[in-house]
Amino acid sequence: MKPEELLRAIDLAAASDWEAAHTIVQQDEADPTAAWIHAVLHKIEGDAGNARYWYRRAGRMDHVDAEPLAELAAIRASLGR
């Protein structure tokens, strides 16, 4: 997935547009960063089980208890932006 798309999903999630962000990350379920954002979205939604699934897919179980907005900032930083 293109970094610009991932950054757009982060911006939408931070702006509370869960559905639009979700639509973006669902486009490439094999991308680890998309999966990480996907995990955060489900955490925000309150679906802990689904969030844990996506954290496992992303290889980011160490972030499962992180605060969502701080985590989105960490994802942005991991993209070098």
LINTAZI-V92467 format. One record per backbone hydrogen bond with DSSP energy under -0.5 kcal/mol. NH is the residue of the N-H (numbers start at 1). CO is the residue of the C=O. E is the energy in kcal/mol with one decimal. If there is no record, write none. Layout:
BEGIN
nh = (NH NH)
co = (CO CO)
e = (E E)
END
This chain:
BEGIN
nh = (5 6 7 8 9 10 11 12 13 14 15 16 17 18 21 22 23 24 25 26 27 28 31 35 36 37 38 39 40 41 42 43 44 45 46 46 47 48 51 52 53 54 55 56 57 58 59 59 60 63 64 66 71 72 73 74 75 76 77 78 79 79 80 81)
co = (2 2 3 4 5 6 7 8 9 10 11 13 12 16 17 18 19 20 21 22 24 25 28 31 32 33 34 35 36 37 38 39 40 41 42 43 42 46 47 48 49 50 51 52 53 54 55 56 55 60 61 63 67 68 69 70 71 72 73 74 75 76 77 76)
e = (-0.6 -1.9 -2.8 -2.0 -2.3 -2.2 -2.6 -2.6 -2.5 -2.6 -1.4 -1.7 -3.1 -1.0 -2.1 -2.7 -2.3 -1.6 -2.2 -1.9 -1.6 -1.1 -1.2 -2.4 -1.9 -2.5 -2.6 -2.2 -2.0 -2.5 -2.0 -1.9 -2.7 -2.2 -1.0 -0.6 -2.5 -1.1 -2.4 -2.6 -1.7 -2.1 -2.5 -2.4 -2.2 -2.1 -0.9 -0.8 -2.6 -2.4 -1.4 -2.0 -2.4 -2.6 -1.8 -1.9 -2.4 -2.4 -2.3 -2.1 -1.1 -0.8 -1.8 -1.9)
END
